[in-house]
Amino acid sequence: MKSYTNPILRGMRPDPSIVRVKNYYYIVNSTFEYYPGITLARSSDLMNWETLPSIATDHSQADLTKSKSNEGIFAVCIRYHEGKFYVITTNFAEFKTFIITGKLDNDKIIWDKQRINIDVNGIDPDIFFENGHTFVQYTGYLKSGQKALQQVEIELTSGKVIQGPKILTYGTGGRDVEGPHILKNKGYYYLLAAEGGTGLGHMITIFRSKNIWGPFESCPNNPIFTNRDRADEPLQNIGHGDLFQDNNGNWWLTCLGTRPANINFKTFTNTGRETMLYPVDWSGDWPVINGGLPSQEVDLTKYPEHAKTLSEQKISSFEDNFANGLSPEWISLRNSLKDRLTVKENDLTLSGSNLTLSDIGTPSFLGIRQTEQDETFKVNLNPKNCSLTDGQFGIAVTIDSDHFASLTVQKNDHSTFDLIKTVHVLDLVVKEKIAEINTLPSKFSLINHPATKEFVAEDNDQKLSFKVAAMHFSNEAISALNTGDIQGLYIIGKNTRMSVKRAKRFMIKKEK
């Protein structure tokens, strides 16, 4: 391996945290209002990741049913201690910070259905174990309205706070000091942080102390990792990192970042915040991450020992014919769709509801992340298994409850079918018939480009479509970076059923 390309996890995969257990690296990411909560993946080489079933599947672990857009599961941290996984996070919809524990059972992780609640007034928790003590660091909300990184010691089995909270640092002066992670190295406790807000000013800073309770000194080179003053770099919004060691003892940093598209001097981000990986040189007092540059292409010629951990990076497409149940890549909004969903080989059938994507509830929407700026999402239908009486079904893309679009089919009074275009952008809603067809479509597609999204319905040899501006479904449009675009099946009407035999997501190859 002489180089690799970021991101290593593509599409909405923010706030990464990694732990190594035996021969695998396990990574968790925030999921906000999407169900199930807390994505989990594993890798043996840090380059190629297998998505595992997500962690928070029961309301006893995290109740997302009342989560507004960009709420829900905030930053997640994963650690391994005395034979158990510990995943700590905050569900903003409940404003509860908690731990979910898990144990390896052969090749699977069994997660405890009962969480351990921790009474702290904040978000972005981290967990650190030492000599029988358990410490939790987090972004604390102070009465003054200011944020600070705080720490408590807890009783691990109950979550009871037995010492603290104590302020560790207010940061270096950047807004929204967040994302703390503590680790011990070279006789110091190092405290990694994110500052500047999770936008263009995002940055990673670091502090250290001989005592876990402080006082913490700031690295003289803070911020140690940022692209806030590098507008021409293809990766932006770099921040919220986690340091870890590989099997050979080399240090790495995983962090979040974005790949905005530049369209007519404007930037659009439809894939949300993604997961990056960088080699770290910690031969001195402070870690130096990739020479200080958050690059998209990572040159490993100066990191030959790091390169030994990696394998060839494969950026693969996604295809599901439902032969092995429902892939963990699929997600829904706020709750499970199991009462409306049946899956068997070559057939996924989803029944509708009366909820739409604008409702704070669980509409019949089953989606996967958009992972590339140029990408096609395509579904092949089983028209004979579909049922369409008083509703409509098709495909949709959403970034929040105020920004979504869909192409659906509904039955009309002439015993034929209407194709319906719906675009919802804040208080502007367009809903119109774009065509009348004699039979149900056999395929639906969403063709994503940096500037546009094209919805297509195929009926025999006929293709009917419409385009919308991708900007409407960008992080810039919603003035928030928490989520990214999710594309998927969309059914409205309780007596309506959509049957799909295959779903694909693949990159569009650019012409030379």
C-alpha positions in Angstrom: 0.0 0.0 0.0 1.5 3.3 -1.1 -1.7 5.4 -0.7 -5.4 5.3 -0.1 -8.4 7.6 -0.6 -10.7 9.1 2.0 -13.4 8.6 3.1 -13.1 5.0 4.3 -16.8 4.9 5.1 -18.9 6.8 2.6 -22.2 8.5 3.0 -23.7 9.6 6.3 -21.2 8.1 8.8 -20.3 11.0 11.2 -18.6 11.0 14.6 -16.5 7.9 14.2 -15.0 6.0 17.1 -12.9 2.9 16.7 -11.7 0.1 19.1 -9.5 -2.9 18.3 -10.5 -6.3 19.6 -8.4 -9.3 18.7 -8.1 -9.3 14.9 -10.9 -6.8 14.2 -11.4 -3.1 14.4 -14.9 -2.1 15.3 -16.3 1.3 14.4 -19.5 3.1 15.5 -21.2 6.2 14.0 -24.0 8.5 14.9 -27.4 7.9 13.3 -29.6 10.8 14.6 -33.3 10.1 13.8 -32.7 7.0 11.8 -33.5 3.5 13.0 -31.9 1.3 14.1 -29.6 3.5 16.1 -25.8 3.5 16.2 -24.2 2.0 13.1 -21.6 -0.7 13.6 -19.0 -2.0 11.2 -15.8 -4.1 11.4 -12.6 -4.5 9.5 -9.4 -6.5 9.7 -7.5 -4.0 7.5 -9.0 -0.5 8.2 -9.8 -0.2 4.5 -12.7 -2.5 3.8 -15.6 -2.5 6.2 -18.4 -5.0 6.8 -21.6 -3.4 8.0 -22.9 -5.3 11.0 -26.4 -5.0 12.5 -26.9 -1.7 14.3 -26.8 -1.6 18.1 -29.9 0.3 19.4 -32.9 -1.7 18.2 -35.2 -1.5 21.3 -36.9 1.4 23.0 -35.2 0.2 26.2 -31.9 1.1 24.6 -33.0 4.3 22.8 -36.5 5.6 22.0 -36.3 7.6 18.8 -40.0 7.8 18.1 -40.2 11.5 19.0 -36.9 12.5 17.4 -37.1 15.6 15.3 -34.8 15.8 12.2 -31.2 16.1 13.3 -31.9 14.9 16.8 -31.8 11.3 18.0 -28.5 9.5 18.4 -25.6 12.0 18.8 -21.9 11.3 18.9 -21.0 7.7 19.9 -17.9 6.2 21.5 -16.9 2.5 21.6 -14.5 0.9 24.0 -13.6 -2.6 25.1 -12.9 -3.5 28.8 -12.6 -6.8 30.6 -14.3 -8.8 28.0 -17.2 -6.4 27.2 -17.9 -3.7 24.6 -19.1 -0.4 26.0 -20.9 2.0 23.7 -21.8 5.4 25.2 -23.9 8.0 23.5 -26.7 10.6 24.0 -30.2 10.3 22.6 -31.0 14.0 22.1 -34.7 13.1 21.6 -34.8 12.0 25.3 -31.8 14.0 26.3 -30.4 11.0 28.0 -26.8 9.9 28.1 -26.3 6.1 28.5 -24.1 3.0 28.0 -25.1 -0.1 26.1 -22.9 -3.1 26.8 -22.2 -6.1 24.5 -20.4 -9.4 24.6 -18.8 -11.4 21.8 -20.6 -14.7 21.1 -18.6 -16.6 18.5 -18.7 -14.1 15.6 -21.6 -12.0 16.8 -22.0 -9.3 19.4 -25.0 -9.7 21.7 -26.0 -6.2 23.0 -27.8 -5.8 26.3 -31.3 -4.6 25.9 -31.2 -2.6 29.2 -29.0 0.5 29.1 -27.1 2.1 31.9 -28.2 5.7 32.3 -25.8 8.5 33.4 -27.1 11.7 34.9 -25.1 14.4 33.1 -26.2 17.6 31.5 -24.5 17.3 28.1 -23.7 15.4 24.9 -20.8 13.6 23.1 -19.8 11.3 26.0 -16.5 9.3 26.1 -15.7 6.5 28.6 -12.2 5.7 30.1 -11.3 2.9 32.4 -8.3 2.8 34.8 -7.5 0.8 37.9 -11.1 -0.1 38.6 -12.4 3.4 38.0 -14.7 4.5 35.2 -14.6 8.1 34.0 -17.0 9.8 31.6 -16.0 12.9 29.7 -18.6 14.9 27.8 -19.6 18.3 26.4 -21.3 20.0 29.4 -24.0 22.7 29.1 -23.2 25.3 31.7 -25.7 27.7 33.3 -24.0 30.6 31.6 -24.9 29.1 28.3 -21.3 28.2 27.6 -20.0 24.8 26.7 -17.1 23.1 28.4 -15.6 19.6 28.4 -16.5 18.1 31.8 -15.8 14.8 33.6 -17.5 12.6 36.1 -16.5 9.3 37.7 -19.3 6.8 37.7 -20.2 3.4 39.2 -20.1 1.3 36.1 -22.9 -1.2 36.9 -25.4 1.5 37.8 -24.2 4.6 36.1 -24.4 6.6 39.3 -22.2 9.6 39.5 -19.8 9.3 42.4 -17.4 12.2 41.7 -17.8 15.4 39.7 -18.8 17.0 37.4 -15.6 19.0 37.0 -14.6 21.2 34.0 -11.5 19.9 32.3 -11.2 22.7 29.6 -13.2 25.4 27.8 -11.2 24.6 24.7 -8.9 26.9 22.8 -11.5 29.5 22.1 -13.3 27.9 19.2 -17.1 27.7 19.4 -18.9 24.5 20.5 -16.1 22.6 22.2 -17.3 19.0 21.8 -16.4 15.4 21.1 -13.9 14.6 23.9 -11.9 11.4 24.0 -9.3 10.7 26.7 -6.4 8.2 26.3 -3.2 7.7 28.2 0.2 7.8 26.5 3.8 8.7 27.5 2.7 9.2 31.1 0.1 11.8 30.2 -3.7 11.8 29.9 -4.4 13.3 26.4 -7.7 14.9 25.8 -8.8 15.1 22.2 -11.5 17.6 21.3 -13.5 19.1 18.5 -14.0 22.8 18.2 -15.3 25.4 15.8 -18.8 23.8 15.2 -19.3 21.0 12.8 -19.0 23.2 9.7 -16.3 25.0 7.8 -14.6 26.1 11.0 -14.4 22.6 12.4 -11.0 21.6 13.9 -9.4 19.0 16.2 -7.5 20.2 19.3 -5.7 18.3 22.0 -4.7 18.9 25.6 -2.8 16.9 28.2 -2.3 16.5 32.0 -0.4 14.3 34.4 -3.7 14.0 36.4 -7.0 12.8 34.9 -8.8 15.6 36.7 -6.4 18.2 35.3 -5.3 20.9 34.9 -4.9 20.3 31.2 -2.4 22.2 29.1 -3.1 23.0 25.4 -0.9 21.8 22.6 1.2 24.7 21.4 0.2 23.7 17.8 -3.6 23.7 18.3 -5.6 23.1 16.3 -3.6 20.0 15.3 -5.9 19.1 12.4 -8.3 21.2 10.3 -9.1 22.5 6.8 -10.8 25.6 8.0 -8.4 27.9 6.1 -8.0 25.6 3.1 -11.0 26.3 1.0 -9.5 24.5 -2.1 -9.1 21.1 -0.4 -11.7 18.5 -1.6 -12.4 17.5 2.0 -13.9 20.1 4.4 -15.5 20.3 7.9 -12.7 18.1 9.3 -13.2 17.3 13.0 -14.5 15.1 15.8 -11.7 12.6 15.9 -10.7 9.5 17.9 -7.1 8.1 18.3 -6.4 4.4 18.4 -3.6 1.9 17.8 -3.4 -0.9 15.2 -2.2 -4.4 15.7 1.4 -3.3 15.2 1.3 -0.4 17.7 1.0 2.4 15.1 -1.3 5.3 16.0 -4.1 6.4 13.7 -6.8 9.1 13.8 -10.4 8.6 12.6 -12.5 11.7 12.1 -15.4 13.1 10.2 -15.3 15.3 7.1 -17.3 16.2 4.0 -16.9 16.0 0.2 -18.7 19.1 -1.0 -19.4 19.5 -4.7 -18.6 22.9 -6.2 -21.4 24.1 -8.5 -21.3 27.7 -9.9 -19.2 29.0 -7.0 -21.5 27.3 -4.5 -20.9 24.2 -2.4 -23.5 21.3 -2.1 -23.0 18.5 0.3 -25.5 15.6 -0.2 -23.5 12.7 1.2 -23.3 14.3 4.7 -20.4 13.9 7.1 -18.3 10.8 6.3 -15.6 8.8 8.1 -11.9 9.6 7.4 -8.7 7.8 8.5 -5.2 9.3 8.9 -1.8 7.9 10.0 -0.3 9.6 13.2 3.3 10.2 14.1 3.5 10.2 17.9 7.3 10.1 18.3 7.2 13.5 20.1 5.2 14.9 22.9 2.1 15.6 20.8 0.6 13.6 17.9 1.1 14.8 14.4 -1.7 13.7 12.1 -0.8 13.1 8.4 1.8 15.9 8.5 -1.0 18.3 9.6 -2.9 18.1 6.3 -6.5 16.5 6.1 -5.9 15.3 2.5 -8.3 13.1 0.4 -5.4 11.1 -1.0 -3.2 9.8 1.8 0.4 9.2 0.9 1.9 6.3 2.9 5.5 6.6 1.7 6.4 8.3 5.0 4.4 5.8 7.0 5.8 2.4 5.9 4.9 0.7 9.2 1.3 2.0 9.0 1.1 0.7 5.5 1.7 -2.9 6.7 -1.7 -2.9 8.5 -3.7 -2.0 5.3 -5.0 -4.0 2.4 -6.1 -2.8 -1.0 -9.0 -0.5 -0.7 -12.1 -1.5 -2.6 -14.9 1.0 -3.2 -17.8 -1.4 -3.9 -21.4 -0.9 -5.0 -24.4 -2.2 -3.2 -26.9 -4.8 -4.4 -29.5 -6.6 -2.5 -31.8 -9.4 -3.8 -32.9 -10.1 -0.2 -31.5 -13.7 -0.3 -30.1 -13.3 3.3 -32.9 -11.3 4.9 -32.7 -7.5 5.2 -29.2 -6.0 4.8 -28.1 -3.9 7.7 -27.5 -1.1 5.2 -31.3 -0.4 5.2 -32.6 2.2 7.6 -36.0 3.7 8.5 -37.2 6.8 10.4 -37.5 6.7 14.2 -38.8 3.1 14.6 -38.9 -0.4 13.1 -41.0 -1.2 10.0 -41.2 -4.9 10.9 -45.0 -4.9 11.2 -45.2 -3.6 7.6 -42.3 -5.5 6.1 -41.7 -9.1 4.8 -38.5 -10.2 3.3 -37.8 -13.4 1.4 -35.4 -14.3 -1.4 -36.0 -12.1 -4.5 -38.8 -10.2 -2.7 -39.1 -7.4 -0.3 -42.6 -6.3 0.4 -43.4 -3.1 2.3 -46.9 -1.9 3.2 -47.8 1.7 3.4 -49.1 4.0 6.2 -50.8 7.3 6.2 -47.7 9.1 7.4 -45.5 11.1 5.0 -41.9 12.1 5.1 -42.9 15.5 6.5 -44.4 13.8 9.7 -42.4 13.3 12.9 -43.2 9.6 12.9 -42.4 6.4 11.0 -43.6 6.7 7.4 -43.2 3.6 5.2 -39.8 4.7 4.0 -36.9 2.2 3.8 -33.7 3.7 2.6 -29.9 3.5 2.2 -27.3 6.3 2.2 -26.2 8.2 -0.8 -22.5 7.5 -0.9 -21.3 9.3 -4.0 -22.0 12.6 -5.8 -22.4 10.7 -9.0 -24.5 7.6 -8.2 -27.6 5.7 -9.2 -30.1 4.1 -6.9 -32.4 1.6 -8.8 -35.1 -0.8 -7.7 -36.7 -3.6 -9.8 -40.3 -4.2 -8.9 -42.5 -7.4 -8.7 -45.5 -5.7 -10.2 -47.7 -8.7 -9.7 -47.1 -8.6 -5.9 -47.8 -4.9 -5.6 -51.1 -3.7 -4.4 -52.3 -0.2 -5.3 -55.8 0.9 -4.3 -56.1 4.2 -2.5 -52.4 5.1 -2.1 -49.2 5.5 -4.0 -45.7 4.0 -4.0 -42.3 4.7 -5.6 -39.0 6.1 -4.5 -37.9 9.2 -2.5 -34.9 11.0 -1.2 -34.8 12.9 2.0 -32.4 14.9 4.2 -34.9 16.0 6.8 -38.7 16.4 7.3 -38.8 19.7 5.4 -36.6 18.7 2.4 -37.5 15.7 0.3 -38.7 14.6 -3.1 -40.4 11.6 -4.5 -41.7 9.9 -7.7 -44.7 7.8 -7.0 -47.4 6.0 -8.9 -51.1 6.0 -8.1 -54.3 4.5 -9.6 -56.6 7.0 -11.4 -60.3 6.8 -12.3 -59.6 5.6 -15.8 -58.2 2.2 -14.7 -54.7 3.5 -15.6 -52.0 5.0 -13.5 -50.6 8.5 -12.8 -47.0 9.3 -12.1 -46.8 11.9 -9.3 -43.9 14.3 -8.7 -43.6 15.6 -5.2 -41.0 18.2 -4.1 -41.1 19.5 -0.5 -38.7 22.4 0.3 -39.6 24.1 3.6 -43.1 25.7 3.0 -42.9 25.3 -0.8 -44.6 22.1 -1.9 -45.0 21.0 -5.5 -47.2 18.0 -6.2 -48.2 17.4 -9.8 -49.0 14.6 -12.3 -46.2 14.2 -14.9 -47.6 11.4 -16.9 -50.3 8.7 -17.3 -49.3 5.1 -17.9 -51.2 1.9 -18.7 -49.3 -0.5 -16.4 -47.3 -0.3 -13.3 -43.6 0.6 -13.7 -41.1 -2.2 -13.6 -38.3 -0.1 -12.3 -37.7 3.1 -10.4 -34.3 5.0 -10.4 -32.8 8.0 -8.8 -29.8 9.3 -10.7 -27.7 11.5 -8.5 -25.3 14.2 -9.8 -23.6 17.0 -8.0 -26.1 19.6 -9.3 -29.2 17.5 -10.0 -31.3 14.5 -9.0 -33.3 12.8 -11.7 -36.2 10.5 -10.8 -37.0 7.9 -13.4 -39.9 5.4 -13.9 -39.6 2.7 -16.5 -42.6 1.2 -18.1 -41.6 -1.4 -20.7 -39.4 0.6 -23.1 -40.7 3.9 -21.9 -38.8 6.1 -19.5 -40.5 9.0 -17.7 -38.6 11.4 -15.5 -38.1 14.7 -13.8 -35.2 16.6 -12.4 -34.7 18.6 -9.2 -31.8 20.7 -7.9 -29.6 18.7 -5.6 -29.0 21.8 -3.5 -32.5 21.5 -2.1 -31.4 18.3 -0.3 -28.0 19.5 0.8 -26.6 20.2 4.2 -26.2 23.8 3.1 -29.9 24.0 2.3 -31.0 22.9 5.8 -28.2 24.8 7.6 -27.3 21.6 9.5 -24.6 19.0 8.9 -25.9 16.1 11.1 -27.5 13.9 8.4 -27.0 13.3 4.7 -29.3 12.2 1.8 -31.1 8.9 2.3 -32.8 7.3 -0.8 -35.3 4.5 -0.8 -38.7 3.0 -1.1 -41.7 5.2 -0.2 -45.3 4.0 0.2 -48.3 6.1 1.3 -51.7 4.5 2.1 -52.5 1.6 4.5 -54.0 -0.5 1.7 -51.0 -0.1 -0.6 -48.1 -2.5 -0.9 -44.8 -2.3 -2.9 -42.9 -5.4 -3.8 -39.2 -5.2 -4.9 -37.0 -8.0 -6.2 -33.7 -6.2 -6.3 -32.2 -2.9 -5.2 -28.9 -1.5 -6.4 -26.7 1.5 -5.6 -23.7 2.0 -7.9 -21.3 4.8 -8.9 -21.7 6.5 -12.2 -18.5 6.3 -14.1 -17.4 9.6 -15.6 -16.5 9.8 -19.2 -12.8 10.6 -19.9 
